[in-house]
Amino acid sequence: MVKRSYPRRTCVVEGCPSASTQFPSWFICGRHYRLGAPVGSPLRRALLRVRRLGRKLNWPDEVYERELALWRAIIRRATERDRNGFIDAAAIGQLLGVAHG
């Protein structure tokens, strides 16, 4: 398998130092992806559902546009949370061994 190398791209969230050469157009780092679509969030579930549907139907235009809309929502949410200093109380509680609920 030939490994492709693209020009160096930085994370789409402004001010993030993460970069990659594995993606042809834009890229969101893992930290910001988790901020924009936390594990179990409806947004992440919707993205995964649309990806499954796209693979099954060979990516018709409607499904592709829906996936792009979901990515834009994830990027917008990650940017807002990064800018506003989002604190995940559940993650902090889990680290400290405190039940959150």
C-alpha positions in Angstrom: 0.0 0.0 0.0 1.4 3.4 -1.0 1.2 6.0 1.7 0.1 9.4 0.4 1.6 12.6 1.7 -0.3 15.8 1.3 0.8 19.4 2.2 1.0 20.1 5.9 -2.4 21.1 7.2 -3.1 22.5 10.7 -6.2 21.8 12.7 -9.2 23.8 11.6 -9.6 25.3 15.1 -7.8 28.6 15.1 -4.7 28.6 17.4 -4.3 24.8 17.6 -0.7 23.8 16.9 -1.7 20.2 15.7 -0.9 19.4 12.1 -1.0 16.5 9.7 0.0 15.5 6.2 -2.5 12.7 5.9 -5.5 14.7 4.7 -6.0 16.4 1.3 -8.1 19.3 2.4 -8.8 20.1 6.1 -8.2 18.3 9.3 -9.5 18.4 12.9 -7.2 17.1 15.7 -8.4 14.4 18.1 -8.6 16.9 21.0 -10.9 19.2 19.2 -12.9 16.3 17.7 -13.7 15.1 21.2 -14.7 18.6 22.2 -17.0 19.0 19.2 -18.5 15.5 19.4 -18.0 13.8 22.8 -18.3 10.0 23.0 -22.0 9.1 23.0 -23.2 12.5 21.9 -26.1 12.7 19.4 -23.8 14.6 16.9 -21.2 11.8 16.9 -23.9 9.1 16.6 -25.4 11.0 13.6 -22.0 11.3 11.9 -21.3 7.6 12.3 -24.8 6.7 11.0 -24.3 8.9 8.0 -20.9 7.4 7.3 -22.4 3.9 7.4 -25.2 4.9 5.1 -22.7 6.6 2.7 -20.5 3.5 2.5 -23.6 1.3 1.9 -25.1 3.6 -0.8 -21.7 4.5 -2.5 -21.9 8.2 -1.3 -24.8 9.8 -3.2 -24.7 13.7 -3.1 -27.4 14.0 -0.5 -25.5 11.8 2.0 -22.2 13.5 1.2 -23.7 16.9 1.9 -25.3 15.7 5.1 -21.9 14.4 6.3 -20.3 17.8 5.5 -23.0 19.6 7.4 -22.3 17.4 10.4 -18.6 18.0 10.2 -19.3 21.8 10.0 -21.4 21.5 13.2 -18.6 19.6 15.0 -16.0 22.2 14.0 -18.3 25.0 15.1 -19.0 23.4 18.4 -15.3 22.6 19.0 -14.3 26.1 18.2 -16.9 27.6 20.5 -15.9 25.2 23.4 -12.2 25.9 22.8 -12.7 29.6 22.8 -15.0 29.6 25.9 -12.8 27.2 27.9 -15.2 24.3 28.2 -14.8 22.2 31.3 -16.2 18.6 31.2 -17.4 18.0 34.8 -18.0 14.3 34.1 -14.5 13.7 32.9 -13.0 15.5 35.9 -15.2 13.5 38.2 -14.1 10.3 36.5 -10.4 11.2 37.0 -11.0 12.0 40.6 -13.1 8.9 41.2 -16.2 10.8 42.0 -19.6 9.7 40.7 -21.3 12.3 38.5 -24.9 12.2 37.8 
